[in-house]
Amino acid sequence: MSRIELVELEEFSCGAGRVYSVAVDDAKETLYDRFLEENEQEYKEELVEIMTKLNTMSCKTGFTDTFFKLNEGKPGDGICAITDWKGKLRLYCIRFGNILLVLGGGGPKTTRTYQEDPKLLSENLLLRNVSDVMAEAIREKDLKIEEDGSLSGDLVIEF
């Protein structure tokens, strides 16, 4: 049995939307925390740019298409990526309309497609599983997306 815990990132949850990340199984850190740690040395400027985009989206614009590389998963799962202006660093996420964003992991893009990079492929597939688990919890009414983008219900999901 596995489990995920949805953790709100309050520094990015403002009036225009809410941002969450995921802790998998018994991990103390979220996927977003791990992403920051893995990239803080080599990609500091790119991380600042991504965090600025997150702040702009959650506080001002909502999670509109213009900030994302869309369709990074299978149709309908909401998987997309936030990239820096050079397109070198990508952060995978699940977007639920313009009000809720769930951050996963990611890393630097070193190949033409993410499928050719074992690290990016692994991060992408993990977030696809999270998307499936969340979709099932929403269908079963164990998890609900409120009008302000916040989540209510059981934020720890075992599957």
C-alpha atoms as an extended CHARMM CRD file, in Angstrom:
* protein
*
       159  EXT
         1         1  MET       CA              0.0000000000        0.0000000000        0.0000000000  PROA      1               0.0000000000
         2         2  SER       CA              1.2190000000        3.5030000000       -0.8510000000  PROA      2               0.0000000000
         3         3  ARG       CA              0.0880000000        6.9070000000        0.2840000000  PROA      3               0.0000000000
         4         4  ILE       CA              0.2900000000       10.5400000000       -0.6940000000  PROA      4               0.0000000000
         5         5  GLU       CA             -0.1920000000       13.6050000000        1.4480000000  PROA      5               0.0000000000
         6         6  LEU       CA             -1.2380000000       16.8810000000       -0.1520000000  PROA      6               0.0000000000
         7         7  VAL       CA              0.5530000000       19.7860000000        1.5340000000  PROA      7               0.0000000000
         8         8  GLU       CA             -0.4710000000       23.3920000000        0.9270000000  PROA      8               0.0000000000
         9         9  LEU       CA              2.4180000000       25.7370000000        0.1150000000  PROA      9               0.0000000000
        10        10  GLU       CA              1.1580000000       28.8350000000        1.8700000000  PROA      10              0.0000000000
        11        11  GLU       CA              3.8490000000       31.0900000000        0.3890000000  PROA      11              0.0000000000
        12        12  PHE       CA              2.2290000000       30.4990000000       -3.0230000000  PROA      12              0.0000000000
        13        13  SER       CA             -1.4220000000       30.3470000000       -1.9830000000  PROA      13              0.0000000000
        14        14  CYS       CA             -2.9810000000       33.7670000000       -2.4780000000  PROA      14              0.0000000000
        15        15  GLY       CA             -6.2220000000       35.2020000000       -3.7780000000  PROA      15              0.0000000000
        16        16  ALA       CA             -5.9680000000       33.9250000000       -7.3530000000  PROA      16              0.0000000000
        17        17  GLY       CA             -5.2570000000       30.2700000000       -6.5830000000  PROA      17              0.0000000000
        18        18  ARG       CA             -3.8490000000       27.6600000000       -4.2480000000  PROA      18              0.0000000000
        19        19  VAL       CA             -0.6530000000       25.6750000000       -4.5950000000  PROA      19              0.0000000000
        20        20  TYR       CA             -0.0340000000       22.2660000000       -3.0530000000  PROA      20              0.0000000000
        21        21  SER       CA              2.7390000000       19.7260000000       -3.2910000000  PROA      21              0.0000000000
        22        22  VAL       CA              2.8890000000       16.0380000000       -2.4940000000  PROA      22              0.0000000000
        23        23  ALA       CA              4.7210000000       13.9650000000        0.0930000000  PROA      23              0.0000000000
        24        24  VAL       CA              4.9080000000       10.3430000000       -0.9900000000  PROA      24              0.0000000000
        25        25  ASP       CA              4.7150000000        7.4560000000        1.4990000000  PROA      25              0.0000000000
        26        26  ASP       CA              6.6500000000        8.4270000000        4.6550000000  PROA      26              0.0000000000
        27        27  ALA       CA              8.7790000000       11.1910000000        3.1100000000  PROA      27              0.0000000000
        28        28  LYS       CA              9.2420000000       14.2260000000        5.3440000000  PROA      28              0.0000000000
        29        29  GLU       CA              9.7450000000       16.5210000000        2.3480000000  PROA      29              0.0000000000
        30        30  THR       CA              7.4140000000       17.2280000000       -0.5330000000  PROA      30              0.0000000000
        31        31  LEU       CA              8.2780000000       16.6320000000       -4.1740000000  PROA      31              0.0000000000
        32        32  TYR       CA              8.6320000000       20.4070000000       -4.5560000000  PROA      32              0.0000000000
        33        33  ASP       CA             11.0760000000       20.6040000000       -1.6190000000  PROA      33              0.0000000000
        34        34  ARG       CA             13.1430000000       17.8380000000       -3.2010000000  PROA      34              0.0000000000
        35        35  PHE       CA             13.0790000000       19.6760000000       -6.5550000000  PROA      35              0.0000000000
        36        36  LEU       CA             14.4370000000       22.8210000000       -4.8700000000  PROA      36              0.0000000000
        37        37  GLU       CA             17.2010000000       20.9090000000       -3.0630000000  PROA      37              0.0000000000
        38        38  GLU       CA             18.2760000000       19.0580000000       -6.1960000000  PROA      38              0.0000000000
        39        39  ASN       CA             18.5700000000       22.2220000000       -8.2750000000  PROA      39              0.0000000000
        40        40  GLU       CA             19.5380000000       25.0100000000       -5.8550000000  PROA      40              0.0000000000
        41        41  GLN       CA             23.2600000000       24.9290000000       -6.5990000000  PROA      41              0.0000000000
        42        42  GLU       CA             23.3700000000       24.7800000000      -10.3790000000  PROA      42              0.0000000000
        43        43  TYR       CA             20.0530000000       26.4400000000      -11.3000000000  PROA      43              0.0000000000
        44        44  LYS       CA             19.5780000000       29.1810000000       -8.6950000000  PROA      44              0.0000000000
        45        45  GLU       CA             18.4510000000       31.8780000000      -11.1800000000  PROA      45              0.0000000000
        46        46  GLU       CA             16.0720000000       29.4820000000      -12.8980000000  PROA      46              0.0000000000
        47        47  LEU       CA             14.5290000000       28.5200000000       -9.5580000000  PROA      47              0.0000000000
        48        48  VAL       CA             13.9820000000       32.1840000000       -8.6940000000  PROA      48              0.0000000000
        49        49  GLU       CA             12.2420000000       32.6400000000      -12.0410000000  PROA      49              0.0000000000
        50        50  ILE       CA              9.9910000000       29.6220000000      -11.4660000000  PROA      50              0.0000000000
        51        51  MET       CA              9.1230000000       30.8190000000       -7.9430000000  PROA      51              0.0000000000
        52        52  THR       CA              8.3300000000       34.2820000000       -9.3120000000  PROA      52              0.0000000000
        53        53  LYS       CA              5.9670000000       32.7060000000      -11.8450000000  PROA      53              0.0000000000
        54        54  LEU       CA              4.2820000000       30.6910000000       -9.0820000000  PROA      54              0.0000000000
        55        55  ASN       CA              3.8080000000       33.8410000000       -7.0210000000  PROA      55              0.0000000000
        56        56  THR       CA              2.4010000000       35.7940000000       -9.9800000000  PROA      56              0.0000000000
        57        57  MET       CA             -0.0300000000       33.0170000000      -10.8620000000  PROA      57              0.0000000000
        58        58  SER       CA             -1.2810000000       32.3360000000       -7.3450000000  PROA      58              0.0000000000
        59        59  CYS       CA             -1.5740000000       35.9950000000       -6.3160000000  PROA      59              0.0000000000
        60        60  LYS       CA             -2.5380000000       37.7830000000       -9.5420000000  PROA      60              0.0000000000
        61        61  THR       CA             -3.4100000000       35.8700000000      -12.7100000000  PROA      61              0.0000000000
        62        62  GLY       CA             -4.5460000000       32.3810000000      -11.7540000000  PROA      62              0.0000000000
        63        63  PHE       CA             -3.0450000000       29.3390000000      -13.4490000000  PROA      63              0.0000000000
        64        64  THR       CA             -3.5510000000       30.3310000000      -17.0790000000  PROA      64              0.0000000000
        65        65  ASP       CA             -2.1710000000       28.4330000000      -20.0780000000  PROA      65              0.0000000000
        66        66  THR       CA              0.4750000000       31.0410000000      -20.8520000000  PROA      66              0.0000000000
        67        67  PHE       CA              2.6680000000       29.9820000000      -17.9070000000  PROA      67              0.0000000000
        68        68  PHE       CA              2.8110000000       26.2800000000      -18.7760000000  PROA      68              0.0000000000
        69        69  LYS       CA              4.1010000000       23.7500000000      -21.2230000000  PROA      69              0.0000000000
        70        70  LEU       CA              0.8230000000       21.8610000000      -21.5930000000  PROA      70              0.0000000000
        71        71  ASN       CA              0.0200000000       18.2110000000      -22.2910000000  PROA      71              0.0000000000
        72        72  GLU       CA              3.0300000000       16.6790000000      -20.5630000000  PROA      72              0.0000000000
        73        73  GLY       CA              1.0470000000       13.5820000000      -19.5820000000  PROA      73              0.0000000000
        74        74  LYS       CA             -1.8200000000       11.6070000000      -20.9750000000  PROA      74              0.0000000000
        75        75  PRO       CA             -4.9730000000       13.3800000000      -22.1860000000  PROA      75              0.0000000000
        76        76  GLY       CA             -7.1030000000       14.7460000000      -19.3690000000  PROA      76              0.0000000000
        77        77  ASP       CA             -4.6930000000       14.2170000000      -16.4670000000  PROA      77              0.0000000000
        78        78  GLY       CA             -3.7240000000       17.9070000000      -16.2000000000  PROA      78              0.0000000000
        79        79  ILE       CA              0.0260000000       17.2570000000      -16.2190000000  PROA      79              0.0000000000
        80        80  CYS       CA              1.9980000000       20.2790000000      -17.3940000000  PROA      80              0.0000000000
        81        81  ALA       CA              5.3490000000       21.9150000000      -16.6890000000  PROA      81              0.0000000000
        82        82  ILE       CA              6.5730000000       25.3020000000      -15.5770000000  PROA      82              0.0000000000
        83        83  THR       CA              9.8830000000       26.1580000000      -17.2110000000  PROA      83              0.0000000000
        84        84  ASP       CA             12.4380000000       28.9060000000      -16.8830000000  PROA      84              0.0000000000
        85        85  TRP       CA             12.8830000000       31.3640000000      -19.7680000000  PROA      85              0.0000000000
        86        86  LYS       CA             15.6680000000       29.2350000000      -21.2900000000  PROA      86              0.0000000000
        87        87  GLY       CA             13.5610000000       26.0880000000      -21.0830000000  PROA      87              0.0000000000
        88        88  LYS       CA             16.3520000000       24.2060000000      -19.3060000000  PROA      88              0.0000000000
        89        89  LEU       CA             14.6650000000       23.5680000000      -15.9500000000  PROA      89              0.0000000000
        90        90  ARG       CA             11.1720000000       22.1670000000      -15.6950000000  PROA      90              0.0000000000
        91        91  LEU       CA              8.8480000000       21.6510000000      -12.7420000000  PROA      91              0.0000000000
        92        92  TYR       CA              6.0230000000       19.1830000000      -13.3520000000  PROA      92              0.0000000000
        93        93  CYS       CA              2.6260000000       19.9610000000      -11.9350000000  PROA      93              0.0000000000
        94        94  ILE       CA             -1.0480000000       19.0370000000      -12.1150000000  PROA      94              0.0000000000
        95        95  ARG       CA             -3.3430000000       21.9010000000      -12.9830000000  PROA      95              0.0000000000
        96        96  PHE       CA             -6.9940000000       21.8320000000      -11.9750000000  PROA      96              0.0000000000
        97        97  GLY       CA             -8.5300000000       24.7380000000      -13.8570000000  PROA      97              0.0000000000
        98        98  ASN       CA             -7.2010000000       28.1920000000      -13.0330000000  PROA      98              0.0000000000
        99        99  ILE       CA             -7.4660000000       27.8720000000       -9.2350000000  PROA      99              0.0000000000
       100       100  LEU       CA             -5.4850000000       24.8140000000       -8.0810000000  PROA      100             0.0000000000
       101       101  LEU       CA             -1.9520000000       23.6830000000       -8.8530000000  PROA      101             0.0000000000
       102       102  VAL       CA             -0.2540000000       20.6070000000       -7.4030000000  PROA      102             0.0000000000
       103       103  LEU       CA              3.5390000000       20.6700000000       -7.7400000000  PROA      103             0.0000000000
       104       104  GLY       CA              5.6160000000       17.5940000000       -8.3040000000  PROA      104             0.0000000000
       105       105  GLY       CA              9.2800000000       17.2900000000       -9.1410000000  PROA      105             0.0000000000
       106       106  GLY       CA             11.3380000000       17.7880000000      -12.2360000000  PROA      106             0.0000000000
       107       107  GLY       CA             14.8100000000       18.7940000000      -13.2160000000  PROA      107             0.0000000000
       108       108  PRO       CA             16.9780000000       20.0690000000      -16.0330000000  PROA      108             0.0000000000
       109       109  LYS       CA             16.0440000000       19.0520000000      -19.5520000000  PROA      109             0.0000000000
       110       110  THR       CA             19.0760000000       17.4990000000      -21.2330000000  PROA      110             0.0000000000
       111       111  THR       CA             17.3580000000       15.6030000000      -24.0470000000  PROA      111             0.0000000000
       112       112  ARG       CA             14.9560000000       16.4830000000      -26.8210000000  PROA      112             0.0000000000
       113       113  THR       CA             11.9740000000       14.9280000000      -24.9950000000  PROA      113             0.0000000000
       114       114  TYR       CA             11.3710000000       14.0920000000      -21.3480000000  PROA      114             0.0000000000
       115       115  GLN       CA             10.8230000000       10.4390000000      -22.3190000000  PROA      115             0.0000000000
       116       116  GLU       CA             14.5110000000       10.1970000000      -23.2760000000  PROA      116             0.0000000000
       117       117  ASP       CA             15.6590000000       11.4180000000      -19.8430000000  PROA      117             0.0000000000
       118       118  PRO       CA             15.2810000000        8.7870000000      -17.0700000000  PROA      118             0.0000000000
       119       119  LYS       CA             15.0050000000       11.4110000000      -14.2840000000  PROA      119             0.0000000000
       120       120  LEU       CA             12.3520000000       13.5160000000      -16.0410000000  PROA      120             0.0000000000
       121       121  LEU       CA             10.4380000000       10.4170000000      -17.1370000000  PROA      121             0.0000000000
       122       122  SER       CA             10.4130000000        9.1100000000      -13.5560000000  PROA      122             0.0000000000
       123       123  GLU       CA              9.1960000000       12.4730000000      -12.1740000000  PROA      123             0.0000000000
       124       124  ASN       CA              6.5120000000       12.6910000000      -14.8530000000  PROA      124             0.0000000000
       125       125  LEU       CA              5.2290000000        9.1510000000      -14.2680000000  PROA      125             0.0000000000
       126       126  LEU       CA              5.0950000000        9.7070000000      -10.4960000000  PROA      126             0.0000000000
       127       127  LEU       CA              2.9620000000       12.8090000000      -10.9770000000  PROA      127             0.0000000000
       128       128  ARG       CA              0.6790000000       10.9270000000      -13.3700000000  PROA      128             0.0000000000
       129       129  ASN       CA              0.0660000000        8.3990000000      -10.5910000000  PROA      129             0.0000000000
       130       130  VAL       CA             -0.6890000000       11.2410000000       -8.1680000000  PROA      130             0.0000000000
       131       131  SER       CA             -3.1400000000       12.6960000000      -10.7090000000  PROA      131             0.0000000000
       132       132  ASP       CA             -4.9210000000        9.3420000000      -11.0200000000  PROA      132             0.0000000000
       133       133  VAL       CA             -5.1350000000        8.9240000000       -7.2290000000  PROA      133             0.0000000000
       134       134  MET       CA             -6.4610000000       12.4640000000       -6.7720000000  PROA      134             0.0000000000
       135       135  ALA       CA             -9.0180000000       12.0430000000       -9.5680000000  PROA      135             0.0000000000
       136       136  GLU       CA            -10.3230000000        8.8770000000       -7.9190000000  PROA      136             0.0000000000
       137       137  ALA       CA            -10.5440000000       10.5960000000       -4.4990000000  PROA      137             0.0000000000
       138       138  ILE       CA            -12.4760000000       13.4780000000       -6.0790000000  PROA      138             0.0000000000
       139       139  ARG       CA            -14.8510000000       11.0720000000       -7.8540000000  PROA      139             0.0000000000
       140       140  GLU       CA            -15.4220000000        9.2040000000       -4.5770000000  PROA      140             0.0000000000
       141       141  LYS       CA            -15.9970000000       12.5610000000       -2.8070000000  PROA      141             0.0000000000
       142       142  ASP       CA            -13.1570000000       11.9130000000       -0.3360000000  PROA      142             0.0000000000
       143       143  LEU       CA            -11.4390000000       15.0380000000       -1.6640000000  PROA      143             0.0000000000
       144       144  LYS       CA            -13.0570000000       18.2690000000       -2.8500000000  PROA      144             0.0000000000
       145       145  ILE       CA            -11.7450000000       21.3380000000       -4.6450000000  PROA      145             0.0000000000
       146       146  GLU       CA            -13.3490000000       24.4040000000       -3.0850000000  PROA      146             0.0000000000
       147       147  GLU       CA            -14.2360000000       27.5590000000       -5.0570000000  PROA      147             0.0000000000
       148       148  ASP       CA            -11.0480000000       29.2990000000       -3.8810000000  PROA      148             0.0000000000
       149       149  GLY       CA             -8.8730000000       26.3920000000       -5.0320000000  PROA      149             0.0000000000
       150       150  SER       CA             -8.2850000000       24.9800000000       -1.5780000000  PROA      150             0.0000000000
       151       151  LEU       CA             -8.6880000000       21.2860000000       -0.9420000000  PROA      151             0.0000000000
       152       152  SER       CA            -10.9740000000       19.8600000000        1.7040000000  PROA      152             0.0000000000
       153       153  GLY       CA            -11.5190000000       16.3360000000        2.8520000000  PROA      153             0.0000000000
       154       154  ASP       CA             -8.8420000000       13.7370000000        3.3730000000  PROA      154             0.0000000000
       155       155  LEU       CA             -5.4910000000       15.2090000000        2.3000000000  PROA      155             0.0000000000
       156       156  VAL       CA             -3.7940000000       11.8750000000        3.0390000000  PROA      156             0.0000000000
       157       157  ILE       CA             -4.7980000000        9.2800000000        0.4700000000  PROA      157             0.0000000000
       158       158  GLU       CA             -3.8720000000        5.6190000000        0.6970000000  PROA      158             0.0000000000
       159       159  PHE       CA             -4.0520000000        3.4840000000       -2.3930000000  PROA      159             0.0000000000
